[in-house]
């Protein structure tokens, strides 16, 4: 499955940008797998990850975007826990995901 290049989060279009981890280090001064930039509506992900890790990091950065968009202050630890839980719930329950995607759309 291909990583989307954009996604809508709370009504705002966000770009998903892949870049080498060393470039993220140069831009932020931090060793990161991902970074959420609210000002430019970008979710940056390191290119050196396996698909499962990439999906986990994407959900983590989406959690940051949701919180920033709604004025919610979450610690990095709380964001990590919440995003890992959602990754597991979504990955382990495809019928749940299908139900959410179709709820209210059926005639």
C-alpha positions, -999 to 999 in steps of 0.1 A, spaced: 0 0 0 13 35 -9 16 62 17 -8 91 7 8 124 -1 -19 144 17 -46 139 43 -73 159 59 -71 164 96 -99 183 113 -109 199 80 -73 210 71 -53 195 43 -19 183 55 11 173 33 29 141 41 66 146 33 92 118 33 128 129 40 160 112 52 164 112 90 196 132 86 177 160 69 152 161 98 181 163 122 195 193 102 161 210 102 152 204 139 184 195 157 167 164 170 169 127 161 133 120 149 113 95 130 86 121 123 77 157 129 45 177 128 47 213 115 15 231 122 26 263 105 30 246 71 5 218 77 32 192 71 37 158 86 74 148 80 84 112 81 119 96 80 124 75 49 145 48 67 115 30 83 98 -3 77 61 0 67 48 -9 102 70 16 119 61 42 92 24 37 99 30 40 137 49 72 133 23 86 109 -5 80 135 18 96 161 22 128 140 -15 128 132 -21 128 170 1 159 173 -18 176 145 -52 168 160 -40 181 194 -25 213 180 -55 220 159 -78 217 189 -57 234 215 -50 202 234 -18 200 254 -4 164 255 30 154 267 52 135 243 47 104 264 9 107 264 10 112 226 32 81 222 8 60 243 -24 73 226 -10 69 191 3 34 199 -31 24 212 -49 37 181 -24 19 159 -31 -14 176 -69 -9 177 -70 0 140 -46 -27 129 -62 -54 150 -98 -46 141 -104 -43 104 -141 -49 108 -142 -19 132 -124 3 106 -148 -9 79 -178 -1 102 -166 34 109 -159 41 73 -194 30 62 -215 41 92 -242 65 81 -233 61 44 -255 31 37 -290 35 23 
